[in-house]
Amino acid sequence: MAGRLRPGPDVVRGAFLAAALLLAALPAQAAPAGSAQNFLDRANRLKAKGPLALFDSDYRRLKDEATAAGTSIRLEREAAERTGRPILYCSPKPRAELGQTEFLRGLEAIPPAERARVSLRAAMLRILQKKYPCRR
């Protein structure tokens, strides 16, 4: 194997450095999209921007995701009431109220490892169940 070329130490060092920089640029264990942790990470990023967050394109996406999760939960509750199945939370009003700060604090109260595994909808339902428990 006399004709084989071997890269010099500078080339090997450069390749190693490039790989290390690439790995460092990747987010450390980013939470899966749609998870409660992903939502909370994005919300905290927006909170750090202060009033400028309103102009960030992710603001509307977060709001839409939370609204969709809440609507899904509400529709499931209404269907359960109509069919006589047990309801999952018992708010005194037909439409449960959950403020932005209250919702984010509820997400933060879920242990991080679990928050990374559960969907935003499941986390929101858990928060509603804690706020509006059913007396059985």
C-alpha angles and dihedrals in degrees: 000000000000094000095057117115119223122199115246123243092261092057093048092047091048093050091048091049092049091051091048092050091049092051092047090054092057115090112256107252096330112209114250117264111265093029122124089241092054090050092048093047091053092045091051090049089054093045089056089059092060115200091352088070089082088069095050114105090225092062093074092043092053092048091049092048092051092046092050092050091048093047091050091051092047093049091049090051092049091050091049091051092050094049097041095246119141114274120230099223132017113219115173091229125057089243115050117226120224119166124215095250092044090050094049091047089050090053091048090052091062110090110259096239091053093042089058091055103043126077122243089249093053091048092049091050090051091052091049091048090053093048096041108029118182115237105224 
